[in-house]
Structures are given as C-alpha cells and as structure tokens.
C-alpha cells in the first residue's frame, strides 16, 4: 500500500527542502554560518550599502526575520550596520573584510550544494524544476 504522503506536495517539498538545506548547511559549517546567513552575505556581495528594508525586499524576507539575521551576522563580524547619512532612521548594511574574503568560498559552497542536489536530473529537468518552483512562489 502506498504511503499517504506519497502524493502530498507539501510533504514532498518539505523532504526536498530538508535534503537541500542539509547539504548546504554541511558545506557552510567551516564558516559557522547558516544557509539564511550566507544568503544575506551573498546578497550584500552583489551590492553593499543598502538599507535593511531594501535587503529584505531583495531577499523576500520579512523585516523581523532579517533583523535577527543581521544582528547575528554583526555580532560574528560578518557585516557592519551604519546609520545612513541622509536619513538617521535608516540603517545601511555593508560587508566586513572577513565577509568579502569569504564570498567566493560561499558562492562555491552554494553552487556545489545546488549541483549535488540536482545531479540526478537531466539539464531539461533542472530548468523545468526551477521554473515550477518559481511558479509556486508567485
């Protein structure tokens, strides 16, 4: 008899997430970072000095979640939070030298985890999976 979860999309997505998250988490262990923390660093690597609000929009994270991530990254010396010159209510977020130096390694960790997760898929299946996951987010 088939499992009641065999066709449950929520269960299947959850199991896929656990597997993917675990693979990336393992690759990030040497840096003491979680996958969400590395996501923040890599987003800042693409463009520093953004406001926390802009970063939250860029990453599609709610501000409360991002705020906790930023606090932990600042405490660990990965980012600097500075009050904006043009608006004292706004925090500008920048990477530290430590984060800039590690960015290449973090990109390779992310890309390696992505490749490991999708190695069982043919190229056209990879494209289809990405498209379907984006559609599910909409």
ZARO-639799 format. One record per atom (N, C-alpha, C): residue in three letters; chain; atom name; y, z, x. Coordinates in Angstrom, 1 decimal. Layout:
<atoms>
 residu chaine atome     yy     zz     xx
    ALA      A    CA      Y      Z      X
...
</atoms>
This chain:
<atoms>
 residu chaine atome     yy     zz     xx
    UNK      A     N   -1.2    0.0    0.8
    UNK      A    CA    0.0    0.0    0.0
    UNK      A     C    1.3    0.0    0.9
    UNK      A     N    2.2   -0.8    0.5
    UNK      A    CA    3.5   -0.9    1.3
    UNK      A     C    4.3    0.3    1.1
    UNK      A     N    5.0    0.6    2.2
    UNK      A    CA    6.0    1.8    2.2
    UNK      A     C    7.1    1.5    1.2
    UNK      A     N    7.5    2.6    0.5
    UNK      A    CA    8.6    2.4   -0.5
    UNK      A     C    9.9    2.0    0.2
    UNK      A     N   10.0    2.2    1.5
    UNK      A    CA   11.2    1.8    2.3
    UNK      A     C   11.1    0.5    2.9
    UNK      A     N   10.0   -0.2    2.8
    UNK      A    CA    9.8   -1.5    3.5
    UNK      A     C   10.8   -2.5    3.1
    UNK      A     N   11.3   -2.5    1.9
    UNK      A    CA   12.3   -3.5    1.4
    UNK      A     C   13.7   -2.9    1.2
    UNK      A     N   13.8   -1.6    1.5
    UNK      A    CA   15.1   -0.9    1.3
    UNK      A     C   16.1   -1.3    2.4
    UNK      A     N   17.1   -2.0    2.1
    UNK      A    CA   18.1   -2.5    3.1
    UNK      A     C   18.8   -1.3    3.8
    UNK      A     N   19.1   -0.2    3.0
    UNK      A    CA   19.7    0.9    3.6
    UNK      A     C   18.8    1.5    4.7
    UNK      A     N   17.6    1.7    4.4
    UNK      A    CA   16.6    2.2    5.3
    UNK      A     C   16.5    1.3    6.6
    UNK      A     N   16.3    0.0    6.3
    UNK      A    CA   16.2   -0.9    7.4
    UNK      A     C   17.4   -0.9    8.3
    UNK      A     N   18.6   -0.9    7.7
    UNK      A    CA   19.8   -0.9    8.5
    UNK      A     C   19.9    0.4    9.3
    UNK      A     N   19.5    1.5    8.7
    UNK      A    CA   19.5    2.8    9.4
    UNK      A     C   18.6    2.8   10.6
    UNK      A     N   17.4    2.3   10.4
    UNK      A    CA   16.5    2.3   11.5
    UNK      A     C   17.0    1.4   12.7
    UNK      A     N   17.6    0.2   12.3
    UNK      A    CA   18.1   -0.7   13.3
    UNK      A     C   19.3    0.0   14.0
    UNK      A     N   20.1    0.7   13.3
    UNK      A    CA   21.2    1.4   13.9
    UNK      A     C   20.7    2.5   14.9
    UNK      A     N   19.7    3.2   14.5
    UNK      A    CA   19.1    4.3   15.4
    UNK      A     C   18.6    3.7   16.7
    UNK      A     N   18.0    2.6   16.6
    UNK      A    CA   17.4    1.9   17.8
    UNK      A     C   18.5    1.4   18.7
    UNK      A     N   19.5    0.7   18.1
    UNK      A    CA   20.6    0.1   18.8
    UNK      A     C   21.5    1.2   19.5
    UNK      A     N   21.8    2.3   18.7
    UNK      A    CA   22.6    3.4   19.1
    UNK      A     C   21.9    4.1   20.3
    UNK      A     N   20.6    4.3   20.2
    UNK      A    CA   19.8    4.9   21.2
    UNK      A     C   19.8    4.2   22.5
    UNK      A     N   19.7    2.9   22.4
    UNK      A    CA   19.7    2.0   23.7
    UNK      A     C   21.1    2.1   24.4
    UNK      A     N   22.1    2.0   23.6
    UNK      A    CA   23.5    2.1   24.2
    UNK      A     C   23.7    3.5   24.8
    UNK      A     N   23.4    4.5   24.0
    UNK      A    CA   23.6    5.9   24.4
    UNK      A     C   22.9    6.2   25.8
    UNK      A     N   21.7    5.6   25.9
    UNK      A    CA   20.9    5.8   27.2
    UNK      A     C   21.7    5.2   28.3
    UNK      A     N   22.2    4.0   28.1
    UNK      A    CA   23.0    3.3   29.2
    UNK      A     C   24.3    4.0   29.5
    UNK      A     N   24.9    4.7   28.6
    UNK      A    CA   26.1    5.4   28.8
    UNK      A     C   26.0    6.8   29.4
    UNK      A     N   24.8    7.3   29.4
    UNK      A    CA   24.5    8.7   29.9
    UNK      A     C   25.1    9.0   31.3
    UNK      A     N   25.0    8.1   32.2
    UNK      A    CA   25.6    8.3   33.6
    UNK      A     C   27.1    8.6   33.5
    UNK      A     N   27.8    8.1   32.5
    UNK      A    CA   29.2    8.3   32.4
    UNK      A     C   29.6    9.5   31.5
    UNK      A     N   28.7   10.1   30.8
    UNK      A    CA   28.9   11.2   30.0
    UNK      A     C   29.7   10.8   28.7
    UNK      A     N   29.5    9.5   28.3
    UNK      A    CA   30.2    9.0   27.1
    UNK      A     C   29.3    8.7   26.0
    UNK      A     N   29.8    8.8   24.8
    UNK      A    CA   29.0    8.4   23.6
    UNK      A     C   29.4    7.0   23.3
    UNK      A     N   28.6    6.3   22.5
    UNK      A    CA   28.9    4.9   22.1
    UNK      A     C   30.3    4.8   21.5
    UNK      A     N   30.7    5.7   20.5
    UNK      A    CA   32.1    5.5   20.0
    UNK      A     C   33.2    5.8   21.0
    UNK      A     N   33.0    6.7   22.0
    UNK      A    CA   33.9    6.9   23.0
    UNK      A     C   34.1    5.6   23.9
    UNK      A     N   33.0    5.0   24.2
    UNK      A    CA   33.0    3.8   25.1
    UNK      A     C   33.7    2.7   24.3
    UNK      A     N   33.5    2.6   23.0
    UNK      A    CA   34.2    1.6   22.2
    UNK      A     C   35.7    1.8   22.3
    UNK      A     N   36.2    3.0   22.2
    UNK      A    CA   37.6    3.3   22.3
    UNK      A     C   38.1    2.8   23.7
    UNK      A     N   37.4    3.2   24.8
    UNK      A    CA   37.8    2.8   26.1
    UNK      A     C   37.9    1.3   26.3
    UNK      A     N   36.9    0.6   25.7
    UNK      A    CA   36.9   -0.9   25.9
    UNK      A     C   38.0   -1.5   25.0
    UNK      A     N   38.3   -0.9   23.9
    UNK      A    CA   39.4   -1.5   23.1
    UNK      A     C   40.7   -1.3   23.8
    UNK      A     N   40.9   -0.2   24.5
    UNK      A    CA   42.1    0.1   25.3
    UNK      A     C   42.1   -0.8   26.5
    UNK      A     N   41.0   -1.1   27.0
    UNK      A    CA   40.9   -2.0   28.2
    UNK      A     C   41.4   -3.4   27.8
    UNK      A     N   41.3   -3.8   26.6
    UNK      A    CA   41.8   -5.1   26.1
    UNK      A     C   43.3   -5.1   25.9
    UNK      A     N   43.9   -3.9   25.7
    UNK      A    CA   45.3   -3.7   25.5
    UNK      A     C   45.7   -2.3   25.5
    UNK      A     N   46.3   -1.8   26.5
    UNK      A    CA   46.7   -0.4   26.6
    UNK      A     C   48.1   -0.2   26.0
    UNK      A     N   48.4    1.1   25.9
    UNK      A    CA   49.8    1.5   25.4
    UNK      A     C   50.0    1.3   23.9
    UNK      A     N   48.9    1.2   23.2
    UNK      A    CA   49.0    1.0   21.7
    UNK      A     C   49.1    2.4   21.1
    UNK      A     N   49.6    2.4   19.9
    UNK      A    CA   49.7    3.7   19.1
    UNK      A     C   48.3    4.0   18.6
    UNK      A     N   48.1    5.3   18.3
    UNK      A    CA   46.8    5.7   17.8
    UNK      A     C   46.5    5.0   16.5
    UNK      A     N   47.6    4.8   15.7
    UNK      A    CA   47.4    4.1   14.4
    UNK      A     C   46.9    2.7   14.6
    UNK      A     N   47.5    2.0   15.6
    UNK      A    CA   47.1    0.6   15.8
    UNK      A     C   45.7    0.6   16.4
    UNK      A     N   45.3    1.5   17.2
    UNK      A    CA   44.0    1.6   17.7
    UNK      A     C   43.0    1.8   16.6
    UNK      A     N   43.3    2.7   15.7
    UNK      A    CA   42.4    3.0   14.5
    UNK      A     C   42.2    1.7   13.7
    UNK      A     N   43.3    0.9   13.5
    UNK      A    CA   43.2   -0.3   12.7
    UNK      A     C   42.3   -1.3   13.5
    UNK      A     N   42.5   -1.4   14.8
    UNK      A    CA   41.8   -2.4   15.6
    UNK      A     C   40.3   -2.1   15.6
    UNK      A     N   40.0   -0.8   15.6
    UNK      A    CA   38.5   -0.4   15.6
    UNK      A     C   38.0   -0.1   14.2
    UNK      A     N   38.8   -0.3   13.2
    UNK      A    CA   38.4    0.0   11.8
    UNK      A     C   37.8    1.4   11.7
    UNK      A     N   38.5    2.4   12.3
    UNK      A    CA   38.1    3.8   12.2
    UNK      A     C   39.2    4.5   11.5
    UNK      A     N   38.8    5.6   10.7
    UNK      A    CA   39.8    6.4   10.1
    UNK      A     C   40.5    7.2   11.2
    UNK      A     N   41.8    7.6   10.9
    UNK      A    CA   42.6    8.3   11.9
    UNK      A     C   41.9    9.6   12.3
    UNK      A     N   41.3   10.4   11.4
    UNK      A    CA   40.7   11.7   11.7
    UNK      A     C   39.6   11.5   12.7
    UNK      A     N   38.8   10.5   12.5
    UNK      A    CA   37.7   10.2   13.4
    UNK      A     C   38.2    9.8   14.8
    UNK      A     N   39.2    8.9   14.8
    UNK      A    CA   39.8    8.5   16.1
    UNK      A     C   40.4    9.7   16.8
    UNK      A     N   41.1   10.5   16.1
    UNK      A    CA   41.8   11.6   16.7
    UNK      A     C   40.9   12.5   17.5
    UNK      A     N   39.7   12.8   16.9
    UNK      A    CA   38.7   13.6   17.6
    UNK      A     C   38.2   12.9   18.9
    UNK      A     N   38.0   11.6   18.8
    UNK      A    CA   37.5   10.9   19.9
    UNK      A     C   38.6   10.9   21.0
    UNK      A     N   39.8   10.7   20.6
    UNK      A    CA   40.9   10.7   21.6
    UNK      A     C   41.1   12.0   22.3
    UNK      A     N   41.0   13.1   21.5
    UNK      A    CA   41.1   14.5   22.1
    UNK      A     C   40.0   14.7   23.2
    UNK      A     N   38.7   14.3   22.9
    UNK      A    CA   37.6   14.5   23.8
    UNK      A     C   37.8   13.6   25.1
    UNK      A     N   38.3   12.3   24.8
    UNK      A    CA   38.5   11.4   26.0
    UNK      A     C   39.6   11.9   26.9
    UNK      A     N   40.6   12.5   26.3
    UNK      A    CA   41.8   13.0   27.1
    UNK      A     C   41.3   14.2   27.9
    UNK      A     N   40.5   15.1   27.3
    UNK      A    CA   40.0   16.3   27.9
    UNK      A     C   39.1   15.9   29.1
    UNK      A     N   38.4   14.8   29.0
    UNK      A    CA   37.5   14.4   30.0
    UNK      A     C   38.1   13.5   31.1
    UNK      A     N   39.4   13.2   30.9
    UNK      A    CA   40.2   12.5   31.9
    UNK      A     C   40.0   11.0   31.8
    UNK      A     N   39.6   10.4   30.6
    UNK      A    CA   39.5    9.0   30.4
    UNK      A     C   40.7    8.3   29.9
    UNK      A     N   41.5    9.1   29.2
    UNK      A    CA   42.8    8.5   28.6
    UNK      A     C   43.9    9.4   28.8
    UNK      A     N   45.1    8.9   28.6
    UNK      A    CA   46.4    9.7   28.5
    UNK      A     C   47.1    9.4   27.2
    UNK      A     N   47.5   10.5   26.6
    UNK      A    CA   48.3   10.3   25.3
    UNK      A     C   49.7   10.7   25.7
    UNK      A     N   50.6    9.8   25.4
    UNK      A    CA   52.0   10.0   25.7
    UNK      A     C   52.9    9.7   24.4
    UNK      A     N   53.9   10.5   24.3
    UNK      A    CA   54.9   10.3   23.2
    UNK      A     C   55.7    9.0   23.5
    UNK      A     N   55.7    8.1   22.5
    UNK      A    CA   56.4    6.9   22.6
    UNK      A     C   57.9    7.1   22.8
    UNK      A     N   58.5    6.3   23.7
    UNK      A    CA   60.0    6.4   23.9
    UNK      A     C   60.8    6.1   22.7
    UNK      A     N   60.3    5.1   22.0
    UNK      A    CA   61.1    4.6   20.8
    UNK      A     C   60.9    5.3   19.5
    UNK      A     N   59.9    6.2   19.5
    UNK      A    CA   59.6    6.9   18.3
    UNK      A     C   58.8    8.2   18.7
    UNK      A     N   59.4    9.3   18.7
    UNK      A    CA   58.8   10.5   19.2
    UNK      A     C   57.6   11.0   18.3
    UNK      A     N   57.5   10.4   17.1
    UNK      A    CA   56.3   10.7   16.2
    UNK      A     C   55.1    9.9   16.6
    UNK      A     N   55.2    9.0   17.5
    UNK      A    CA   54.1    8.1   17.8
    UNK      A     C   53.5    8.4   19.1
    UNK      A     N   52.2    8.4   19.2
    UNK      A    CA   51.5    8.6   20.5
    UNK      A     C   51.1    7.2   21.0
    UNK      A     N   51.3    7.0   22.3
    UNK      A    CA   50.8    5.8   22.9
    UNK      A     C   49.6    6.2   23.8
    UNK      A     N   48.6    5.4   23.7
    UNK      A    CA   47.3    5.7   24.4
    UNK      A     C   47.1    4.8   25.5
    UNK      A     N   46.8    5.3   26.7
    UNK      A    CA   46.6    4.5   27.9
    UNK      A     C   45.3    5.0   28.6
    UNK      A     N   44.7    4.1   29.4
    UNK      A    CA   43.6    4.5   30.2
    UNK      A     C   44.0    5.1   31.5
    UNK      A     N   43.2    6.0   32.0
    UNK      A    CA   43.4    6.6   33.3
    UNK      A     C   42.7    5.6   34.3
    UNK      A     N   43.0    5.8   35.6
    UNK      A    CA   42.4    5.0   36.7
    UNK      A     C   40.9    5.1   36.6
    UNK      A     N   40.4    6.3   36.2
    UNK      A    CA   38.9    6.5   36.1
    UNK      A     C   38.4    5.6   35.1
    UNK      A     N   39.0    5.4   33.9
    UNK      A    CA   38.5    4.5   32.9
    UNK      A     C   38.7    3.1   33.3
    UNK      A     N   39.8    2.7   33.9
    UNK      A    CA   40.0    1.3   34.3
    UNK      A     C   38.9    0.9   35.3
    UNK      A     N   38.5    1.8   36.2
    UNK      A    CA   37.5    1.6   37.2
    UNK      A     C   36.1    1.4   36.6
    UNK      A     N   35.9    2.2   35.5
    UNK      A    CA   34.5    2.2   34.9
    UNK      A     C   34.4    1.1   33.8
    UNK      A     N   35.5    0.4   33.4
    UNK      A    CA   35.5   -0.5   32.3
    UNK      A     C   34.4   -1.6   32.5
    UNK      A     N   34.4   -2.2   33.7
    UNK      A    CA   33.4   -3.2   34.0
    UNK      A     C   32.0   -2.8   33.8
    UNK      A     N   31.7   -1.6   34.2
    UNK      A    CA   30.3   -1.0   34.1
    UNK      A     C   30.1   -0.7   32.6
    UNK      A     N   31.1   -0.3   31.8
    UNK      A    CA   30.9    0.0   30.4
    UNK      A     C   30.6   -1.3   29.7
    UNK      A     N   31.3   -2.4   30.0
    UNK      A    CA   31.1   -3.7   29.4
    UNK      A     C   29.6   -4.2   29.7
    UNK      A     N   29.2   -4.0   30.9
    UNK      A    CA   27.8   -4.4   31.3
    UNK      A     C   26.8   -3.5   30.5
    UNK      A     N   27.1   -2.2   30.4
    UNK      A    CA   26.2   -1.4   29.6
    UNK      A     C   26.1   -1.8   28.1
    UNK      A     N   27.2   -2.1   27.6
    UNK      A    CA   27.3   -2.6   26.2
    UNK      A     C   26.5   -4.0   26.0
    UNK      A     N   26.8   -4.9   26.9
    UNK      A    CA   26.2   -6.2   26.9
    UNK      A     C   24.7   -6.1   27.1
    UNK      A     N   24.3   -5.2   28.0
    UNK      A    CA   22.9   -5.0   28.3
    UNK      A     C   22.1   -4.5   27.1
    UNK      A     N   22.8   -3.5   26.4
    UNK      A    CA   22.1   -2.9   25.2
    UNK      A     C   22.0   -4.0   24.1
    UNK      A     N   23.1   -4.8   24.0
    UNK      A    CA   23.1   -5.9   23.0
    UNK      A     C   21.9   -6.8   23.3
    UNK      A     N   21.8   -7.2   24.5
    UNK      A    CA   20.7   -8.2   24.9
    UNK      A     C   19.4   -7.6   24.7
    UNK      A     N   19.2   -6.3   25.0
    UNK      A    CA   17.9   -5.6   24.9
    UNK      A     C   17.5   -5.5   23.4
    UNK      A     N   18.5   -5.3   22.5
    UNK      A    CA   18.3   -5.1   21.1
    UNK      A     C   17.9   -6.5   20.5
    UNK      A     N   18.5   -7.6   21.0
    UNK      A    CA   18.3   -8.9   20.3
    UNK      A     C   17.3   -9.8   21.1
    UNK      A     N   16.7   -9.2   22.1
    UNK      A    CA   15.8  -10.1   22.9
    UNK      A     C   14.6  -10.7   22.1
    UNK      A     N   14.3  -10.1   21.0
    UNK      A    CA   13.2  -10.6   20.2
    UNK      A     C   13.6  -11.7   19.2
    UNK      A     N   14.9  -12.0   19.2
    UNK      A    CA   15.4  -13.0   18.3
    UNK      A     C   15.8  -14.3   19.0
    UNK      A     N   15.5  -15.4   18.3
    UNK      A    CA   15.9  -16.7   18.9
    UNK      A     C   17.5  -16.9   18.8
    UNK      A     N   18.1  -17.7   19.5
    UNK      A    CA   19.5  -17.9   19.5
    UNK      A     C   20.1  -18.1   18.1
    UNK      A     N   19.5  -18.9   17.3
    UNK      A    CA   20.0  -19.2   16.0
    UNK      A     C   19.8  -17.9   15.1
    UNK      A     N   18.8  -17.1   15.3
    UNK      A    CA   18.7  -15.9   14.6
    UNK      A     C   19.7  -14.8   15.0
    UNK      A     N   20.1  -14.8   16.2
    UNK      A    CA   21.2  -13.9   16.7
    UNK      A     C   22.5  -14.3   16.0
    UNK      A     N   22.8  -15.5   15.9
    UNK      A    CA   24.0  -15.9   15.2
    UNK      A     C   24.0  -15.6   13.8
    UNK      A     N   22.9  -15.8   13.1
    UNK      A    CA   22.7  -15.5   11.7
    UNK      A     C   22.8  -14.0   11.5
    UNK      A     N   22.2  -13.2   12.3
    UNK      A    CA   22.3  -11.7   12.2
    UNK      A     C   23.7  -11.3   12.3
    UNK      A     N   24.5  -11.8   13.3
    UNK      A    CA   25.9  -11.4   13.4
    UNK      A     C   26.7  -11.7   12.2
    UNK      A     N   26.5  -13.0   11.7
    UNK      A    CA   27.2  -13.4   10.5
    UNK      A     C   26.9  -12.5    9.3
    UNK      A     N   25.6  -12.2    9.1
    UNK      A    CA   25.2  -11.4    8.0
    UNK      A     C   25.8  -10.0    8.1
    UNK      A     N   25.8   -9.4    9.3
    UNK      A    CA   26.3   -8.1    9.5
    UNK      A     C   27.8   -8.1    9.2
    UNK      A     N   28.5   -9.1    9.6
    UNK      A    CA   30.0   -9.2    9.3
    UNK      A     C   30.2   -9.3    7.8
    UNK      A     N   29.4  -10.1    7.2
    UNK      A    CA   29.5  -10.2    5.7
    UNK      A     C   29.2   -8.9    5.0
    UNK      A     N   28.3   -8.1    5.5
    UNK      A    CA   28.1   -6.8    4.9
    UNK      A     C   29.2   -5.8    5.0
    UNK      A     N   30.0   -6.0    6.1
    UNK      A    CA   31.2   -5.2    6.3
    UNK      A     C   32.3   -5.5    5.4
    UNK      A     N   32.4   -6.7    4.9
    UNK      A    CA   33.5   -7.2    4.1
    UNK      A     C   33.6   -6.5    2.8
</atoms>
